[in-house]
Amino acid sequence: MKITKKLLESLNLGFKFPAQKTKWYEDLDDFDCVEIEVFNEKHYKTLKQNNLFHSLLNIFWESGVSSFFSYFAMRLFYKRFAGLVKYKYENDLKESTKTILWNFVKATQFEHGEKEKVIELLKGRVLEVDSWSDVTKENALRTISQLKRDMDEAGVLGTDKGKKYEEVLKKIGDWYEE
């Protein structure tokens, strides 16, 4: 939405501009138009947290010091930490097929831990991963704090992504309270 500086200020919305935008904003005259995007508090929080979460994940992965075997595994780990990973069970097998398979599982010797995996497959366990926008503020803060601790312990600052990591941390601003 385009709006003049004068109208924007007359609305007295009670917001502040980040320090890096103050200069250009002050240079506008009262009738210059600015482009604004309106968010409610939840959407603003969600957008900022989502950007921070994914920026940190990307930096951690690209640094090469994470212990995860893939970006997806790392993302899933932290989403699970945030309470965004759930399992649901779906199985469209016929009852006669289920009975045959259950009898097979009961009668077969499996290696350690394999029987449980087969049972999960028969139950039809499906991984359900919610969007970061669904995370509670408490879980978001806890997860981002843990991600930062893990990045620090892994030594991200000592990599070629260290400078980018520092920039992201500086941009967090006062909306993120640890």
C-alpha positions as a Markdown table, in Angstrom:
| # | Residue | x | y | z |
|---|---|---|---|---|
| 1 | Met | 0.0 | 0.0 | 0.0 |
| 2 | Lys | 1.3 | 3.5 | -0.9 |
| 3 | Ile | 0.9 | 6.2 | 1.6 |
| 4 | Thr | 2.3 | 9.7 | 2.1 |
| 5 | Lys | 4.8 | 10.3 | 4.9 |
| 6 | Lys | 2.5 | 13.0 | 6.3 |
| 7 | Leu | -0.5 | 10.6 | 6.4 |
| 8 | Leu | 1.6 | 7.8 | 7.9 |
| 9 | Glu | 2.7 | 10.1 | 10.7 |
| 10 | Ser | -0.7 | 11.5 | 11.3 |
| 11 | Leu | -2.0 | 7.9 | 11.9 |
| 12 | Asn | 0.3 | 7.8 | 15.0 |
| 13 | Leu | 0.6 | 4.0 | 14.8 |
| 14 | Gly | 3.3 | 3.9 | 17.5 |
| 15 | Phe | 5.9 | 2.1 | 15.5 |
| 16 | Lys | 9.6 | 2.8 | 15.1 |
| 17 | Phe | 11.9 | 2.4 | 12.2 |
| 18 | Pro | 15.1 | 0.4 | 12.4 |
| 19 | Ala | 18.2 | 2.6 | 12.7 |
| 20 | Gln | 19.4 | 1.8 | 9.2 |
| 21 | Lys | 16.2 | 3.2 | 7.6 |
| 22 | Thr | 15.9 | 6.4 | 9.7 |
| 23 | Lys | 18.1 | 8.5 | 7.4 |
| 24 | Trp | 16.2 | 7.8 | 4.2 |
| 25 | Tyr | 12.9 | 8.3 | 6.0 |
| 26 | Glu | 13.9 | 11.6 | 7.4 |
| 27 | Asp | 15.0 | 12.8 | 3.9 |
| 28 | Leu | 11.4 | 12.3 | 2.6 |
| 29 | Asp | 9.2 | 15.4 | 2.4 |
| 30 | Asp | 5.7 | 15.2 | 3.8 |
| 31 | Phe | 4.1 | 14.3 | 0.5 |
| 32 | Asp | 6.5 | 11.7 | -0.7 |
| 33 | Cys | 5.0 | 8.3 | -0.8 |
| 34 | Val | 6.3 | 5.3 | 1.0 |
| 35 | Glu | 5.3 | 1.7 | 0.5 |
| 36 | Ile | 4.0 | 0.0 | 3.6 |
| 37 | Glu | 2.9 | -3.5 | 4.4 |
| 38 | Val | 0.5 | -4.0 | 7.3 |
| 39 | Phe | 0.9 | -7.0 | 9.6 |
| 40 | Asn | -0.8 | -7.8 | 12.8 |
| 41 | Glu | 1.5 | -8.7 | 15.7 |
| 42 | Lys | 1.2 | -12.4 | 15.1 |
| 43 | His | 2.1 | -12.1 | 11.4 |
| 44 | Tyr | 5.0 | -9.8 | 12.1 |
| 45 | Lys | 6.4 | -12.2 | 14.8 |
| 46 | Thr | 5.9 | -15.1 | 12.5 |
| 47 | Leu | 7.7 | -13.5 | 9.6 |
| 48 | Lys | 10.6 | -12.3 | 11.7 |
| 49 | Gln | 11.0 | -15.6 | 13.5 |
| 50 | Asn | 10.7 | -17.6 | 10.2 |
| 51 | Asn | 13.3 | -15.5 | 8.6 |
| 52 | Leu | 15.7 | -15.8 | 11.5 |
| 53 | Phe | 15.1 | -19.5 | 11.9 |
| 54 | His | 15.8 | -20.3 | 8.3 |
| 55 | Ser | 18.7 | -17.9 | 8.0 |
| 56 | Leu | 20.4 | -19.5 | 11.0 |
| 57 | Leu | 19.7 | -23.0 | 9.6 |
| 58 | Asn | 21.2 | -22.1 | 6.2 |
| 59 | Ile | 24.3 | -20.6 | 7.8 |
| 60 | Phe | 24.8 | -23.6 | 10.0 |
| 61 | Trp | 24.4 | -26.0 | 7.1 |
| 62 | Glu | 26.6 | -24.0 | 4.7 |
| 63 | Ser | 29.3 | -23.6 | 7.3 |
| 64 | Gly | 30.0 | -27.3 | 7.0 |
| 65 | Val | 30.4 | -27.7 | 10.8 |
| 66 | Ser | 27.0 | -29.2 | 11.6 |
| 67 | Ser | 26.9 | -32.9 | 12.4 |
| 68 | Phe | 23.8 | -33.6 | 10.4 |
| 69 | Phe | 23.9 | -35.7 | 7.3 |
| 70 | Ser | 21.5 | -33.5 | 5.4 |
| 71 | Tyr | 19.8 | -30.1 | 5.5 |
| 72 | Phe | 16.4 | -31.7 | 5.8 |
| 73 | Ala | 17.6 | -33.8 | 8.8 |
| 74 | Met | 18.9 | -30.7 | 10.5 |
| 75 | Arg | 15.7 | -28.7 | 9.8 |
| 76 | Leu | 13.6 | -31.6 | 11.0 |
| 77 | Phe | 15.6 | -31.9 | 14.2 |
| 78 | Tyr | 15.0 | -28.3 | 15.2 |
| 79 | Lys | 11.4 | -28.4 | 14.1 |
| 80 | Arg | 11.0 | -31.4 | 16.4 |
| 81 | Phe | 12.7 | -29.5 | 19.2 |
| 82 | Ala | 10.1 | -26.7 | 18.5 |
| 83 | Gly | 7.2 | -29.2 | 18.8 |
| 84 | Leu | 6.3 | -29.0 | 15.2 |
| 85 | Val | 6.8 | -32.6 | 14.3 |
| 86 | Lys | 4.0 | -35.1 | 14.9 |
| 87 | Tyr | 3.2 | -38.6 | 13.8 |
| 88 | Lys | -0.1 | -39.7 | 12.5 |
| 89 | Tyr | -1.1 | -43.2 | 11.5 |
| 90 | Glu | -2.6 | -44.0 | 8.1 |
| 91 | Asn | -3.0 | -47.5 | 6.7 |
| 92 | Asp | -5.1 | -48.4 | 3.8 |
| 93 | Leu | -4.4 | -52.1 | 3.8 |
| 94 | Lys | -7.2 | -54.6 | 3.8 |
| 95 | Glu | -7.9 | -56.3 | 7.1 |
| 96 | Ser | -7.0 | -59.7 | 5.6 |
| 97 | Thr | -3.6 | -58.3 | 4.5 |
| 98 | Lys | -3.0 | -56.8 | 8.0 |
| 99 | Thr | -3.7 | -60.1 | 9.6 |
| 100 | Ile | -1.3 | -62.0 | 7.4 |
| 101 | Leu | 1.4 | -59.4 | 8.0 |
| 102 | Trp | 0.9 | -59.3 | 11.8 |
| 103 | Asn | 1.1 | -63.1 | 11.9 |
| 104 | Phe | 4.4 | -62.9 | 9.9 |
| 105 | Val | 5.8 | -60.3 | 12.3 |
| 106 | Lys | 4.9 | -62.5 | 15.3 |
| 107 | Ala | 6.5 | -65.6 | 13.8 |
| 108 | Thr | 9.7 | -64.0 | 12.5 |
| 109 | Gln | 12.9 | -63.3 | 14.4 |
| 110 | Phe | 14.2 | -59.8 | 13.7 |
| 111 | Glu | 17.5 | -58.1 | 14.4 |
| 112 | His | 17.6 | -55.8 | 17.4 |
| 113 | Gly | 15.2 | -52.8 | 16.9 |
| 114 | Glu | 14.0 | -54.0 | 13.5 |
| 115 | Lys | 10.8 | -55.5 | 14.7 |
| 116 | Glu | 9.6 | -52.1 | 16.0 |
| 117 | Lys | 10.4 | -50.5 | 12.7 |
| 118 | Val | 8.3 | -53.1 | 10.9 |
| 119 | Ile | 5.4 | -52.6 | 13.3 |
| 120 | Glu | 5.6 | -48.8 | 12.6 |
| 121 | Leu | 5.5 | -49.5 | 8.9 |
| 122 | Leu | 2.4 | -51.7 | 9.3 |
| 123 | Lys | 0.7 | -49.1 | 11.4 |
| 124 | Gly | 1.3 | -46.7 | 8.6 |
| 125 | Arg | 3.2 | -44.0 | 10.6 |
| 126 | Val | 3.4 | -40.8 | 8.7 |
| 127 | Leu | 5.6 | -37.9 | 9.6 |
| 128 | Glu | 3.6 | -34.6 | 9.8 |
| 129 | Val | 5.7 | -31.4 | 9.9 |
| 130 | Asp | 3.9 | -28.2 | 10.7 |
| 131 | Ser | 5.0 | -24.8 | 9.4 |
| 132 | Trp | 7.3 | -22.6 | 11.5 |
| 133 | Ser | 4.4 | -20.1 | 11.6 |
| 134 | Asp | 2.6 | -22.5 | 13.9 |
| 135 | Val | 5.2 | -22.5 | 16.6 |
| 136 | Thr | 4.4 | -20.9 | 20.0 |
| 137 | Lys | 6.5 | -17.9 | 21.0 |
| 138 | Glu | 8.0 | -19.9 | 23.9 |
| 139 | Asn | 9.0 | -22.8 | 21.7 |
| 140 | Ala | 10.4 | -20.5 | 19.0 |
| 141 | Leu | 12.6 | -18.7 | 21.5 |
| 142 | Arg | 13.7 | -22.0 | 23.1 |
| 143 | Thr | 14.5 | -23.5 | 19.6 |
| 144 | Ile | 16.3 | -20.4 | 18.3 |
| 145 | Ser | 18.4 | -20.2 | 21.5 |
| 146 | Gln | 19.3 | -23.9 | 21.2 |
| 147 | Leu | 20.2 | -23.5 | 17.5 |
| 148 | Lys | 22.4 | -20.5 | 18.3 |
| 149 | Arg | 24.1 | -22.5 | 21.2 |
| 150 | Asp | 24.7 | -25.4 | 18.8 |
| 151 | Met | 26.1 | -23.1 | 16.1 |
| 152 | Asp | 28.5 | -21.5 | 18.7 |
| 153 | Glu | 29.6 | -24.9 | 20.0 |
| 154 | Ala | 30.2 | -26.2 | 16.5 |
| 155 | Gly | 32.4 | -23.2 | 15.7 |
| 156 | Val | 30.4 | -21.5 | 13.0 |
| 157 | Leu | 32.1 | -18.2 | 13.8 |
| 158 | Gly | 35.4 | -19.7 | 12.8 |
| 159 | Thr | 34.2 | -20.6 | 9.3 |
| 160 | Asp | 33.7 | -18.6 | 6.1 |
| 161 | Lys | 30.1 | -18.2 | 7.2 |
| 162 | Gly | 31.1 | -16.6 | 10.5 |
| 163 | Lys | 30.7 | -13.0 | 9.3 |
| 164 | Lys | 27.3 | -13.7 | 7.9 |
| 165 | Tyr | 26.3 | -15.3 | 11.2 |
| 166 | Glu | 27.4 | -12.2 | 13.1 |
| 167 | Glu | 25.4 | -10.0 | 10.7 |
| 168 | Val | 22.3 | -12.1 | 11.3 |
| 169 | Leu | 22.8 | -11.9 | 15.1 |
| 170 | Lys | 23.2 | -8.1 | 14.9 |
| 171 | Lys | 20.0 | -7.7 | 12.8 |
| 172 | Ile | 17.9 | -9.7 | 15.3 |
| 173 | Gly | 17.1 | -6.5 | 17.2 |
| 174 | Asp | 14.9 | -6.0 | 20.3 |
| 175 | Trp | 12.0 | -8.2 | 19.1 |
| 176 | Tyr | 14.0 | -11.3 | 20.0 |
| 177 | Glu | 14.3 | -11.8 | 23.7 |
| 178 | Glu | 16.5 | -14.6 | 24.9 |
